[in-house]
Amino acid sequence: MRLKMKITFNIIFIIFLLPIVSIAVEPDEILNNEALESRARDIGKNIRCLVCQNEDIGNSNADIAKDLRVLIREKLLEGQTDSEITDYIHSRFGDFVLFKPPFKSYTIILWGLPFFLFFLLYFSFFKKK
């Protein structure tokens, strides 16, 4: 009886899990050239979806993510480099669209604050002893 319930539970679990496992890149977006397709996917991994925050455009089902995936593939077919494509998208959408934003003078607080807090806590902890 327990084995039957366990099998039934596993089947139900798998059925409900299947819709979660979906690939966002649609077949009509895929390039015939495997090298270009690989480059497109690598670029897409570094671009944040503007709608589904903290998800790259390669895994997002949002319309704007699809548009950006198509744009990347069009730019690759035009012969642009990865950095040119990333710079183009960055110029249109700003630092937010990049998973690794550039280090600039006005972001120094964001980059330095974790280190400052770590050292502050570290020295305050050992100073009390």
Phi and psi in radians as a Rosetta constraint file:
Dihedral C 1 N 2 CA 2 C 2 CIRCULARHARMONIC -1.122 0.35
Dihedral N 2 CA 2 C 2 N 3 CIRCULARHARMONIC -0.690 0.35
Dihedral C 2 N 3 CA 3 C 3 CIRCULARHARMONIC -1.111 0.35
Dihedral N 3 CA 3 C 3 N 4 CIRCULARHARMONIC -0.705 0.35
Dihedral C 3 N 4 CA 4 C 4 CIRCULARHARMONIC -1.128 0.35
Dihedral N 4 CA 4 C 4 N 5 CIRCULARHARMONIC -0.723 0.35
Dihedral C 4 N 5 CA 5 C 5 CIRCULARHARMONIC -1.164 0.35
Dihedral N 5 CA 5 C 5 N 6 CIRCULARHARMONIC -0.673 0.35
Dihedral C 5 N 6 CA 6 C 6 CIRCULARHARMONIC -1.130 0.35
Dihedral N 6 CA 6 C 6 N 7 CIRCULARHARMONIC -0.756 0.35
Dihedral C 6 N 7 CA 7 C 7 CIRCULARHARMONIC -1.119 0.35
Dihedral N 7 CA 7 C 7 N 8 CIRCULARHARMONIC -0.763 0.35
Dihedral C 7 N 8 CA 8 C 8 CIRCULARHARMONIC -1.076 0.35
Dihedral N 8 CA 8 C 8 N 9 CIRCULARHARMONIC -0.774 0.35
Dihedral C 8 N 9 CA 9 C 9 CIRCULARHARMONIC -1.067 0.35
Dihedral N 9 CA 9 C 9 N 10 CIRCULARHARMONIC -0.778 0.35
Dihedral C 9 N 10 CA 10 C 10 CIRCULARHARMONIC -1.094 0.35
Dihedral N 10 CA 10 C 10 N 11 CIRCULARHARMONIC -0.705 0.35
Dihedral C 10 N 11 CA 11 C 11 CIRCULARHARMONIC -1.121 0.35
Dihedral N 11 CA 11 C 11 N 12 CIRCULARHARMONIC -0.794 0.35
Dihedral C 11 N 12 CA 12 C 12 CIRCULARHARMONIC -1.106 0.35
Dihedral N 12 CA 12 C 12 N 13 CIRCULARHARMONIC -0.728 0.35
Dihedral C 12 N 13 CA 13 C 13 CIRCULARHARMONIC -1.061 0.35
Dihedral N 13 CA 13 C 13 N 14 CIRCULARHARMONIC -0.781 0.35
Dihedral C 13 N 14 CA 14 C 14 CIRCULARHARMONIC -1.136 0.35
Dihedral N 14 CA 14 C 14 N 15 CIRCULARHARMONIC -0.702 0.35
Dihedral C 14 N 15 CA 15 C 15 CIRCULARHARMONIC -1.084 0.35
Dihedral N 15 CA 15 C 15 N 16 CIRCULARHARMONIC -0.729 0.35
Dihedral C 15 N 16 CA 16 C 16 CIRCULARHARMONIC -1.329 0.35
Dihedral N 16 CA 16 C 16 N 17 CIRCULARHARMONIC -0.381 0.35
Dihedral C 16 N 17 CA 17 C 17 CIRCULARHARMONIC -1.438 0.35
Dihedral N 17 CA 17 C 17 N 18 CIRCULARHARMONIC -0.453 0.35
Dihedral C 17 N 18 CA 18 C 18 CIRCULARHARMONIC -0.996 0.35
Dihedral N 18 CA 18 C 18 N 19 CIRCULARHARMONIC -0.759 0.35
Dihedral C 18 N 19 CA 19 C 19 CIRCULARHARMONIC -1.110 0.35
Dihedral N 19 CA 19 C 19 N 20 CIRCULARHARMONIC -0.440 0.35
Dihedral C 19 N 20 CA 20 C 20 CIRCULARHARMONIC -1.206 0.35
Dihedral N 20 CA 20 C 20 N 21 CIRCULARHARMONIC -0.632 0.35
Dihedral C 20 N 21 CA 21 C 21 CIRCULARHARMONIC -1.486 0.35
Dihedral N 21 CA 21 C 21 N 22 CIRCULARHARMONIC 1.546 0.35
Dihedral C 21 N 22 CA 22 C 22 CIRCULARHARMONIC -2.310 0.35
Dihedral N 22 CA 22 C 22 N 23 CIRCULARHARMONIC 2.535 0.35
Dihedral C 22 N 23 CA 23 C 23 CIRCULARHARMONIC -1.680 0.35
Dihedral N 23 CA 23 C 23 N 24 CIRCULARHARMONIC 2.211 0.35
Dihedral C 23 N 24 CA 24 C 24 CIRCULARHARMONIC -1.323 0.35
Dihedral N 24 CA 24 C 24 N 25 CIRCULARHARMONIC -0.582 0.35
Dihedral C 24 N 25 CA 25 C 25 CIRCULARHARMONIC -1.232 0.35
Dihedral N 25 CA 25 C 25 N 26 CIRCULARHARMONIC 2.109 0.35
Dihedral C 25 N 26 CA 26 C 26 CIRCULARHARMONIC -1.505 0.35
Dihedral N 26 CA 26 C 26 N 27 CIRCULARHARMONIC 2.688 0.35
Dihedral C 26 N 27 CA 27 C 27 CIRCULARHARMONIC -0.998 0.35
Dihedral N 27 CA 27 C 27 N 28 CIRCULARHARMONIC -0.573 0.35
Dihedral C 27 N 28 CA 28 C 28 CIRCULARHARMONIC -1.283 0.35
Dihedral N 28 CA 28 C 28 N 29 CIRCULARHARMONIC -0.220 0.35
Dihedral C 28 N 29 CA 29 C 29 CIRCULARHARMONIC -1.534 0.35
Dihedral N 29 CA 29 C 29 N 30 CIRCULARHARMONIC -0.373 0.35
Dihedral C 29 N 30 CA 30 C 30 CIRCULARHARMONIC -1.238 0.35
Dihedral N 30 CA 30 C 30 N 31 CIRCULARHARMONIC 2.339 0.35
Dihedral C 30 N 31 CA 31 C 31 CIRCULARHARMONIC -1.432 0.35
Dihedral N 31 CA 31 C 31 N 32 CIRCULARHARMONIC 2.615 0.35
Dihedral C 31 N 32 CA 32 C 32 CIRCULARHARMONIC -1.240 0.35
Dihedral N 32 CA 32 C 32 N 33 CIRCULARHARMONIC -0.573 0.35
Dihedral C 32 N 33 CA 33 C 33 CIRCULARHARMONIC -1.391 0.35
Dihedral N 33 CA 33 C 33 N 34 CIRCULARHARMONIC 2.036 0.35
Dihedral C 33 N 34 CA 34 C 34 CIRCULARHARMONIC -1.139 0.35
Dihedral N 34 CA 34 C 34 N 35 CIRCULARHARMONIC -0.602 0.35
Dihedral C 34 N 35 CA 35 C 35 CIRCULARHARMONIC -1.148 0.35
Dihedral N 35 CA 35 C 35 N 36 CIRCULARHARMONIC -0.766 0.35
Dihedral C 35 N 36 CA 36 C 36 CIRCULARHARMONIC -1.171 0.35
Dihedral N 36 CA 36 C 36 N 37 CIRCULARHARMONIC -0.675 0.35
Dihedral C 36 N 37 CA 37 C 37 CIRCULARHARMONIC -1.112 0.35
Dihedral N 37 CA 37 C 37 N 38 CIRCULARHARMONIC -0.711 0.35
Dihedral C 37 N 38 CA 38 C 38 CIRCULARHARMONIC -1.102 0.35
Dihedral N 38 CA 38 C 38 N 39 CIRCULARHARMONIC -0.739 0.35
Dihedral C 38 N 39 CA 39 C 39 CIRCULARHARMONIC -1.101 0.35
Dihedral N 39 CA 39 C 39 N 40 CIRCULARHARMONIC -0.724 0.35
Dihedral C 39 N 40 CA 40 C 40 CIRCULARHARMONIC -1.079 0.35
Dihedral N 40 CA 40 C 40 N 41 CIRCULARHARMONIC -0.734 0.35
Dihedral C 40 N 41 CA 41 C 41 CIRCULARHARMONIC -1.175 0.35
Dihedral N 41 CA 41 C 41 N 42 CIRCULARHARMONIC -0.666 0.35
Dihedral C 41 N 42 CA 42 C 42 CIRCULARHARMONIC -1.130 0.35
Dihedral N 42 CA 42 C 42 N 43 CIRCULARHARMONIC -0.724 0.35
Dihedral C 42 N 43 CA 43 C 43 CIRCULARHARMONIC -1.126 0.35
Dihedral N 43 CA 43 C 43 N 44 CIRCULARHARMONIC -0.761 0.35
Dihedral C 43 N 44 CA 44 C 44 CIRCULARHARMONIC -1.090 0.35
Dihedral N 44 CA 44 C 44 N 45 CIRCULARHARMONIC -0.500 0.35
Dihedral C 44 N 45 CA 45 C 45 CIRCULARHARMONIC -1.189 0.35
Dihedral N 45 CA 45 C 45 N 46 CIRCULARHARMONIC -0.391 0.35
Dihedral C 45 N 46 CA 46 C 46 CIRCULARHARMONIC -1.726 0.35
Dihedral N 46 CA 46 C 46 N 47 CIRCULARHARMONIC 0.002 0.35
Dihedral C 46 N 47 CA 47 C 47 CIRCULARHARMONIC -1.895 0.35
Dihedral N 47 CA 47 C 47 N 48 CIRCULARHARMONIC 2.214 0.35
Dihedral C 47 N 48 CA 48 C 48 CIRCULARHARMONIC -1.454 0.35
Dihedral N 48 CA 48 C 48 N 49 CIRCULARHARMONIC 2.416 0.35
Dihedral C 48 N 49 CA 49 C 49 CIRCULARHARMONIC -1.201 0.35
Dihedral N 49 CA 49 C 49 N 50 CIRCULARHARMONIC 2.339 0.35
Dihedral C 49 N 50 CA 50 C 50 CIRCULARHARMONIC -1.334 0.35
Dihedral N 50 CA 50 C 50 N 51 CIRCULARHARMONIC -0.328 0.35
Dihedral C 50 N 51 CA 51 C 51 CIRCULARHARMONIC -1.680 0.35
Dihedral N 51 CA 51 C 51 N 52 CIRCULARHARMONIC -0.897 0.35
Dihedral C 51 N 52 CA 52 C 52 CIRCULARHARMONIC -1.677 0.35
Dihedral N 52 CA 52 C 52 N 53 CIRCULARHARMONIC 1.424 0.35
Dihedral C 52 N 53 CA 53 C 53 CIRCULARHARMONIC -0.918 0.35
Dihedral N 53 CA 53 C 53 N 54 CIRCULARHARMONIC 2.499 0.35
Dihedral C 53 N 54 CA 54 C 54 CIRCULARHARMONIC 1.139 0.35
Dihedral N 54 CA 54 C 54 N 55 CIRCULARHARMONIC 0.487 0.35
Dihedral C 54 N 55 CA 55 C 55 CIRCULARHARMONIC -2.271 0.35
Dihedral N 55 CA 55 C 55 N 56 CIRCULARHARMONIC 2.339 0.35
Dihedral C 55 N 56 CA 56 C 56 CIRCULARHARMONIC -1.313 0.35
Dihedral N 56 CA 56 C 56 N 57 CIRCULARHARMONIC 2.818 0.35
Dihedral C 56 N 57 CA 57 C 57 CIRCULARHARMONIC -1.208 0.35
Dihedral N 57 CA 57 C 57 N 58 CIRCULARHARMONIC -0.353 0.35
Dihedral C 57 N 58 CA 58 C 58 CIRCULARHARMONIC -1.223 0.35
Dihedral N 58 CA 58 C 58 N 59 CIRCULARHARMONIC -0.439 0.35
Dihedral C 58 N 59 CA 59 C 59 CIRCULARHARMONIC -1.863 0.35
Dihedral N 59 CA 59 C 59 N 60 CIRCULARHARMONIC -0.012 0.35
Dihedral C 59 N 60 CA 60 C 60 CIRCULARHARMONIC -1.630 0.35
Dihedral N 60 CA 60 C 60 N 61 CIRCULARHARMONIC 2.500 0.35
Dihedral C 60 N 61 CA 61 C 61 CIRCULARHARMONIC -1.729 0.35
Dihedral N 61 CA 61 C 61 N 62 CIRCULARHARMONIC 0.080 0.35
Dihedral C 61 N 62 CA 62 C 62 CIRCULARHARMONIC -1.187 0.35
Dihedral N 62 CA 62 C 62 N 63 CIRCULARHARMONIC 2.631 0.35
Dihedral C 62 N 63 CA 63 C 63 CIRCULARHARMONIC -1.070 0.35
Dihedral N 63 CA 63 C 63 N 64 CIRCULARHARMONIC -0.712 0.35
Dihedral C 63 N 64 CA 64 C 64 CIRCULARHARMONIC -1.168 0.35
Dihedral N 64 CA 64 C 64 N 65 CIRCULARHARMONIC -0.577 0.35
Dihedral C 64 N 65 CA 65 C 65 CIRCULARHARMONIC -1.147 0.35
Dihedral N 65 CA 65 C 65 N 66 CIRCULARHARMONIC -0.703 0.35
Dihedral C 65 N 66 CA 66 C 66 CIRCULARHARMONIC -1.105 0.35
Dihedral N 66 CA 66 C 66 N 67 CIRCULARHARMONIC -0.757 0.35
Dihedral C 66 N 67 CA 67 C 67 CIRCULARHARMONIC -1.053 0.35
Dihedral N 67 CA 67 C 67 N 68 CIRCULARHARMONIC -0.713 0.35
Dihedral C 67 N 68 CA 68 C 68 CIRCULARHARMONIC -1.195 0.35
Dihedral N 68 CA 68 C 68 N 69 CIRCULARHARMONIC -0.658 0.35
Dihedral C 68 N 69 CA 69 C 69 CIRCULARHARMONIC -1.091 0.35
Dihedral N 69 CA 69 C 69 N 70 CIRCULARHARMONIC -0.754 0.35
Dihedral C 69 N 70 CA 70 C 70 CIRCULARHARMONIC -1.127 0.35
Dihedral N 70 CA 70 C 70 N 71 CIRCULARHARMONIC -0.746 0.35
Dihedral C 70 N 71 CA 71 C 71 CIRCULARHARMONIC -1.034 0.35
Dihedral N 71 CA 71 C 71 N 72 CIRCULARHARMONIC -0.777 0.35
Dihedral C 71 N 72 CA 72 C 72 CIRCULARHARMONIC -1.046 0.35
Dihedral N 72 CA 72 C 72 N 73 CIRCULARHARMONIC -0.780 0.35
Dihedral C 72 N 73 CA 73 C 73 CIRCULARHARMONIC -1.173 0.35
Dihedral N 73 CA 73 C 73 N 74 CIRCULARHARMONIC -0.630 0.35
Dihedral C 73 N 74 CA 74 C 74 CIRCULARHARMONIC -1.137 0.35
Dihedral N 74 CA 74 C 74 N 75 CIRCULARHARMONIC -0.750 0.35
Dihedral C 74 N 75 CA 75 C 75 CIRCULARHARMONIC -1.145 0.35
Dihedral N 75 CA 75 C 75 N 76 CIRCULARHARMONIC -0.632 0.35
Dihedral C 75 N 76 CA 76 C 76 CIRCULARHARMONIC -1.140 0.35
Dihedral N 76 CA 76 C 76 N 77 CIRCULARHARMONIC -0.702 0.35
Dihedral C 76 N 77 CA 77 C 77 CIRCULARHARMONIC -1.164 0.35
Dihedral N 77 CA 77 C 77 N 78 CIRCULARHARMONIC -0.477 0.35
Dihedral C 77 N 78 CA 78 C 78 CIRCULARHARMONIC -1.315 0.35
Dihedral N 78 CA 78 C 78 N 79 CIRCULARHARMONIC -0.201 0.35
Dihedral C 78 N 79 CA 79 C 79 CIRCULARHARMONIC 1.693 0.35
Dihedral N 79 CA 79 C 79 N 80 CIRCULARHARMONIC 0.213 0.35
Dihedral C 79 N 80 CA 80 C 80 CIRCULARHARMONIC -1.319 0.35
Dihedral N 80 CA 80 C 80 N 81 CIRCULARHARMONIC 2.683 0.35
Dihedral C 80 N 81 CA 81 C 81 CIRCULARHARMONIC -1.429 0.35
Dihedral N 81 CA 81 C 81 N 82 CIRCULARHARMONIC 2.908 0.35
Dihedral C 81 N 82 CA 82 C 82 CIRCULARHARMONIC -1.045 0.35
Dihedral N 82 CA 82 C 82 N 83 CIRCULARHARMONIC -0.756 0.35
Dihedral C 82 N 83 CA 83 C 83 CIRCULARHARMONIC -1.187 0.35
Dihedral N 83 CA 83 C 83 N 84 CIRCULARHARMONIC -0.611 0.35
Dihedral C 83 N 84 CA 84 C 84 CIRCULARHARMONIC -1.122 0.35
Dihedral N 84 CA 84 C 84 N 85 CIRCULARHARMONIC -0.712 0.35
Dihedral C 84 N 85 CA 85 C 85 CIRCULARHARMONIC -1.179 0.35
Dihedral N 85 CA 85 C 85 N 86 CIRCULARHARMONIC -0.794 0.35
Dihedral C 85 N 86 CA 86 C 86 CIRCULARHARMONIC -1.094 0.35
Dihedral N 86 CA 86 C 86 N 87 CIRCULARHARMONIC -0.728 0.35
Dihedral C 86 N 87 CA 87 C 87 CIRCULARHARMONIC -1.107 0.35
Dihedral N 87 CA 87 C 87 N 88 CIRCULARHARMONIC -0.675 0.35
Dihedral C 87 N 88 CA 88 C 88 CIRCULARHARMONIC -1.089 0.35
Dihedral N 88 CA 88 C 88 N 89 CIRCULARHARMONIC -0.836 0.35
Dihedral C 88 N 89 CA 89 C 89 CIRCULARHARMONIC -1.151 0.35
Dihedral N 89 CA 89 C 89 N 90 CIRCULARHARMONIC -0.704 0.35
Dihedral C 89 N 90 CA 90 C 90 CIRCULARHARMONIC -1.091 0.35
Dihedral N 90 CA 90 C 90 N 91 CIRCULARHARMONIC -0.687 0.35
Dihedral C 90 N 91 CA 91 C 91 CIRCULARHARMONIC -1.186 0.35
Dihedral N 91 CA 91 C 91 N 92 CIRCULARHARMONIC -0.492 0.35
Dihedral C 91 N 92 CA 92 C 92 CIRCULARHARMONIC -1.449 0.35
Dihedral N 92 CA 92 C 92 N 93 CIRCULARHARMONIC -0.621 0.35
Dihedral C 92 N 93 CA 93 C 93 CIRCULARHARMONIC -2.042 0.35
Dihedral N 93 CA 93 C 93 N 94 CIRCULARHARMONIC -0.131 0.35
Dihedral C 93 N 94 CA 94 C 94 CIRCULARHARMONIC 1.513 0.35
Dihedral N 94 CA 94 C 94 N 95 CIRCULARHARMONIC -3.025 0.35
Dihedral C 94 N 95 CA 95 C 95 CIRCULARHARMONIC -1.128 0.35
Dihedral N 95 CA 95 C 95 N 96 CIRCULARHARMONIC -0.494 0.35
Dihedral C 95 N 96 CA 96 C 96 CIRCULARHARMONIC -1.037 0.35
Dihedral N 96 CA 96 C 96 N 97 CIRCULARHARMONIC -0.562 0.35
Dihedral C 96 N 97 CA 97 C 97 CIRCULARHARMONIC -1.255 0.35
Dihedral N 97 CA 97 C 97 N 98 CIRCULARHARMONIC -0.306 0.35
Dihedral C 97 N 98 CA 98 C 98 CIRCULARHARMONIC -1.627 0.35
Dihedral N 98 CA 98 C 98 N 99 CIRCULARHARMONIC 2.362 0.35
Dihedral C 98 N 99 CA 99 C 99 CIRCULARHARMONIC -1.241 0.35
Dihedral N 99 CA 99 C 99 N 100 CIRCULARHARMONIC -0.480 0.35
Dihedral C 99 N 100 CA 100 C 100 CIRCULARHARMONIC -2.065 0.35
Dihedral N 100 CA 100 C 100 N 101 CIRCULARHARMONIC 1.468 0.35
Dihedral C 100 N 101 CA 101 C 101 CIRCULARHARMONIC -1.155 0.35
Dihedral N 101 CA 101 C 101 N 102 CIRCULARHARMONIC 2.667 0.35
Dihedral C 101 N 102 CA 102 C 102 CIRCULARHARMONIC -1.236 0.35
Dihedral N 102 CA 102 C 102 N 103 CIRCULARHARMONIC 2.701 0.35
Dihedral C 102 N 103 CA 103 C 103 CIRCULARHARMONIC -1.439 0.35
Dihedral N 103 CA 103 C 103 N 104 CIRCULARHARMONIC 2.012 0.35
Dihedral C 103 N 104 CA 104 C 104 CIRCULARHARMONIC -2.232 0.35
Dihedral N 104 CA 104 C 104 N 105 CIRCULARHARMONIC 2.938 0.35
Dihedral C 104 N 105 CA 105 C 105 CIRCULARHARMONIC -1.093 0.35
Dihedral N 105 CA 105 C 105 N 106 CIRCULARHARMONIC -0.623 0.35
Dihedral C 105 N 106 CA 106 C 106 CIRCULARHARMONIC -1.461 0.35
Dihedral N 106 CA 106 C 106 N 107 CIRCULARHARMONIC -0.084 0.35
Dihedral C 106 N 107 CA 107 C 107 CIRCULARHARMONIC -1.852 0.35
Dihedral N 107 CA 107 C 107 N 108 CIRCULARHARMONIC 0.121 0.35
Dihedral C 107 N 108 CA 108 C 108 CIRCULARHARMONIC -1.080 0.35
Dihedral N 108 CA 108 C 108 N 109 CIRCULARHARMONIC -0.590 0.35
Dihedral C 108 N 109 CA 109 C 109 CIRCULARHARMONIC -1.136 0.35
Dihedral N 109 CA 109 C 109 N 110 CIRCULARHARMONIC -0.746 0.35
Dihedral C 109 N 110 CA 110 C 110 CIRCULARHARMONIC -1.113 0.35
Dihedral N 110 CA 110 C 110 N 111 CIRCULARHARMONIC -0.684 0.35
Dihedral C 110 N 111 CA 111 C 111 CIRCULARHARMONIC -1.338 0.35
Dihedral N 111 CA 111 C 111 N 112 CIRCULARHARMONIC -0.625 0.35
Dihedral C 111 N 112 CA 112 C 112 CIRCULARHARMONIC -1.571 0.35
Dihedral N 112 CA 112 C 112 N 113 CIRCULARHARMONIC -0.407 0.35
Dihedral C 112 N 113 CA 113 C 113 CIRCULARHARMONIC -1.010 0.35
Dihedral N 113 CA 113 C 113 N 114 CIRCULARHARMONIC -0.786 0.35
Dihedral C 113 N 114 CA 114 C 114 CIRCULARHARMONIC -1.048 0.35
Dihedral N 114 CA 114 C 114 N 115 CIRCULARHARMONIC -0.717 0.35
Dihedral C 114 N 115 CA 115 C 115 CIRCULARHARMONIC -1.168 0.35
Dihedral N 115 CA 115 C 115 N 116 CIRCULARHARMONIC -0.726 0.35
Dihedral C 115 N 116 CA 116 C 116 CIRCULARHARMONIC -1.072 0.35
Dihedral N 116 CA 116 C 116 N 117 CIRCULARHARMONIC -0.800 0.35
Dihedral C 116 N 117 CA 117 C 117 CIRCULARHARMONIC -1.133 0.35
Dihedral N 117 CA 117 C 117 N 118 CIRCULARHARMONIC -0.680 0.35
Dihedral C 117 N 118 CA 118 C 118 CIRCULARHARMONIC -1.066 0.35
Dihedral N 118 CA 118 C 118 N 119 CIRCULARHARMONIC -0.861 0.35
Dihedral C 118 N 119 CA 119 C 119 CIRCULARHARMONIC -1.151 0.35
Dihedral N 119 CA 119 C 119 N 120 CIRCULARHARMONIC -0.639 0.35
Dihedral C 119 N 120 CA 120 C 120 CIRCULARHARMONIC -1.083 0.35
Dihedral N 120 CA 120 C 120 N 121 CIRCULARHARMONIC -0.821 0.35
Dihedral C 120 N 121 CA 121 C 121 CIRCULARHARMONIC -1.170 0.35
Dihedral N 121 CA 121 C 121 N 122 CIRCULARHARMONIC -0.697 0.35
Dihedral C 121 N 122 CA 122 C 122 CIRCULARHARMONIC -1.064 0.35
Dihedral N 122 CA 122 C 122 N 123 CIRCULARHARMONIC -0.872 0.35
Dihedral C 122 N 123 CA 123 C 123 CIRCULARHARMONIC -1.252 0.35
Dihedral N 123 CA 123 C 123 N 124 CIRCULARHARMONIC -0.594 0.35
Dihedral C 123 N 124 CA 124 C 124 CIRCULARHARMONIC -1.217 0.35
Dihedral N 124 CA 124 C 124 N 125 CIRCULARHARMONIC -0.555 0.35
Dihedral C 124 N 125 CA 125 C 125 CIRCULARHARMONIC -1.211 0.35
Dihedral N 125 CA 125 C 125 N 126 CIRCULARHARMONIC -0.787 0.35
Dihedral C 125 N 126 CA 126 C 126 CIRCULARHARMONIC -1.398 0.35
Dihedral N 126 CA 126 C 126 N 127 CIRCULARHARMONIC -0.368 0.35
Dihedral C 126 N 127 CA 127 C 127 CIRCULARHARMONIC -1.266 0.35
Dihedral N 127 CA 127 C 127 N 128 CIRCULARHARMONIC -0.542 0.35
Dihedral C 127 N 128 CA 128 C 128 CIRCULARHARMONIC -1.224 0.35
Dihedral N 128 CA 128 C 128 N 129 CIRCULARHARMONIC -0.437 0.35
